[in-house]
Amino acid sequence: MEGDDETSGPMIDEIYANGDGGDNNRTRKPIFSGDQLDIEVYASLYAGRTKIMRLLFIANRCGEKNNTTMQLEALRMAYDEIKKGENTQLYREVVQKIDGRLGPGYDLDVAWAENVDRRAEQKKEKLENELNAYRTNLIKESIRMGYNDFGDFYYAHGQLGDAFKSYVRTRDYCTTSKHIIHMCMSAILVSIEMGQFTHVTSYVSKAEQAPESLDLITVAKLRSATGLANLEAKKYKLAARKFLETSPDLGSHYNEVIAPQDVATYGGLCALATFDRTELKNKVIDNLNFRNFLELVPEVRELINDFYSSHYASCLEILGNLKANLLLDIHLHDHVETLYDQIRHKALIQYTHPFVSVDLNKMADAFKTTVAGLEKELEALITDNQIQARIDSHNKILYARHADQRNATFQRVLETGRVFDRDVRDMLLRSNLIKHEHNLRASRKL
Amino acid sequence: MDPMEALITQIQGLSSSAADLSRLHTILKQATADVSLRSYSDHLPSLLSNLDPSLHSLGFLFILDASIASPVSKPQAEIFVPIVTTFIAACSVEQIQLAPDKFVSVCKKLKDQVVLLEAPIRGVAPMLTAVRKLQVSTERLTPLHPEFLLLCLLSKCYKTGLAILDDDIFEVDQPRDLFLFFYYGGMICIGQKRFQKALDLLHNVVTAPMSSLNAIAVEAYKKYILVSLIRHGQFSTNLPKYSSSVAQRNLKNFCQPYIELANSYGTGKIAELEEYVQTNTHKFESDNNLGLVKQVVSSMYKRNIQRLTQTYLTLSLQDIANTVQLNSPKDAEMHVLQMIQDGEIYAMINQKDGMVSFLEDPEQYKTCEMIEHIDSSIQRVMALSRKLATVDEQISCDPIYLSKVGRERQRYDFDDFDVPQKFNI
């Protein structure tokens, strides 16, 4: 009955010990820990537009939950970050959101905004003139550069749709595979920002068509981008595979999209939710590449190890601790609930799997829930045929139910025979009817 | 001599050998066509007394048919019903099969008359005999099949009706007979609570080939939805591919309340279902399906309890009542008890502490009966596949079929385009 003790071998004890030590590590690691998110450390992982967007996302989330200090903190950093760039529209929005709550330093700086706008206007004009000149001269490379500059310009000013169009337009003027990859990477970046993840997949596959000119970092970038796209499309298993394939060369080279910590978290959670035990062992725990990522987020590593060594209580505890911060993640927030449910279901299934009978009281303890709640969860899983067992509600024991193959086969055979019998008879009848009608028509014609 | 008397003499004289009978048949047909029989319809009954129904069946049949040609009143019917009944019981199979349409017409009149007399049960037994005498083989549907089932339904003699429903029907003359036969058959099986059989029969109606929608199919589809819910707890609006496109496209539109009922059933919420039934009572009532709808509602309780047996070994009556949304543990106990009695679940109720223990199906597939049953199923399936092979052979030799297939193939045959017809001088 003691699920935890029976399954733990010497190796698992070791992991378990490691898991206990996790509490000490946890305080040192800022990302996705159980403590409240340290926004500054979080933001430092990212660069460019995604940093701003992530901060704003956190601000919105906190605003919904009336966590004003955190909201203002996020807004303040977003403000500072925007000031470094040229996106005046976003700037105005943020200032409106701050609404004077951060003191006079964070009011609308009209002069700055107008200045930036004016410069943007000038730059646009300049770019247009240049591009026209290139186009009249028909120099392919220059036209490509011109469009590319336009894309960069639009992207910096937050006009993502136009940026995407400009980047895609460079395609006709690409002469080497390097150019194509550059075009693809720009398009992927903009599509991720726009949330158009179908574009992401198509441009990734386009980029992968020229494998010889892909360097390791680019490959890693493409993998993680595909992972993201699959995650957003709710194809968690594919997403997990792609994140696991991402090589540690990624480093912080893709921080305008994704941090290596994210790869670990996304990949780890998706893998937990969708892989079976052997896959988990082979592809996640024994995966040297991915271990590098997991080192960055020890909580997720502990989580996976706990899950694999069947320490569900600590596993679920870590999950519970992580949840608040995961909900603040711009990509993961929508999927947290589904992934959590799936992980919990898998934990329940794995827990019951090796036993002939399970004491529900102990199981409820292990899962930190009540017996009645557990009964409901198990009932749903049994109804879904995910657990082959039956609940003795009187004595609060779950008994494994080994399907009687022989009886089931007999039942199925008889049923199949009956259906065949009926179908053949119906078919004969119908064919006779059709024949009859056919004859009727033929005789009418005569 | 009175033409009638001559006719009687002829009947009496020509009722023995096959050659004579065919001559008599021609004479009788002529007599009917001449309307000469009609004009004497008044004293035809008295003429019948000169004939023996078992010896002179053919002649008797023609005169009988002529004598009840016109609509009859109740007292007249009182006279005719016994005559027709004795005739059906006594008549010779060979002779009536010479004039099946006359026989059918007489039997149909019998049906009208017993219905007129409001005693449909008087027609049940003769009609069954008539069906048996008229059909060449058990695989052939006669026009009397639906009439017989209708009488069974009207007189509530469902068990008698089942007798002919167990025959496999393969050959049909009139599609209309077939629709009615299966529809009435379905209703009889519903009356006997043999829902699987009913479902099969109604399925036949719905999927039968039809070029235009008919009322029988619509009514059958309504019942099909309800029975499918009772029997399987679910209903899919998708008809199989082989059903006619008319049915696939239009049936749904005529049965909207029923489809919505099925959707509501699918949610598994009993309160919602009951409310829906409540608000639409008049619709179901006007279709005469209210009783069946009520059975659908109660089947939902059963289904929910059945589902519990999959998940639980023991469960208190209180918990059952809560999960299934019954009012009290007492209600739950009644339901469980009823289901145990009907063999729908295997369980034991412990009244002391109010617990129900669910057991596994005790059938071990080891008994002689079971093996016999399996063996008979195998035999049946083998016979069927033999039949299937024969039919396949027949069809592939059928000249009409071949000419149709051949014509279609020609259209795509590439060789034909080599020398276009008009240039081929």
Interface residues (C-beta under 8 A of the other chain):
Chain A: L378 E379 I382 T383 R390 I391 D392 S393 H394 N395 Y399 D404 R406 N407 F410 V413 L414 G417 R418 F420 D421 R422 V424 R425 D426 M427 L428 L429 R430 S431 N432 L433 I434 K435 H436 E437 H438 N439 A442
Chain B: D168 I169 F170 E171 V172 D173 P175 L178 D200 H203 N204 T207 A208 P209 S211 Y242 R307 Q310 T311 Y312 L313 T314 L315 S316 D319 D353 M355 S357 F358 E360 D361 E363 Q364 Y365 I374 S377 I378 R380 V381 L384 S385 K387 L388 V391 I395 D398 I400 K404
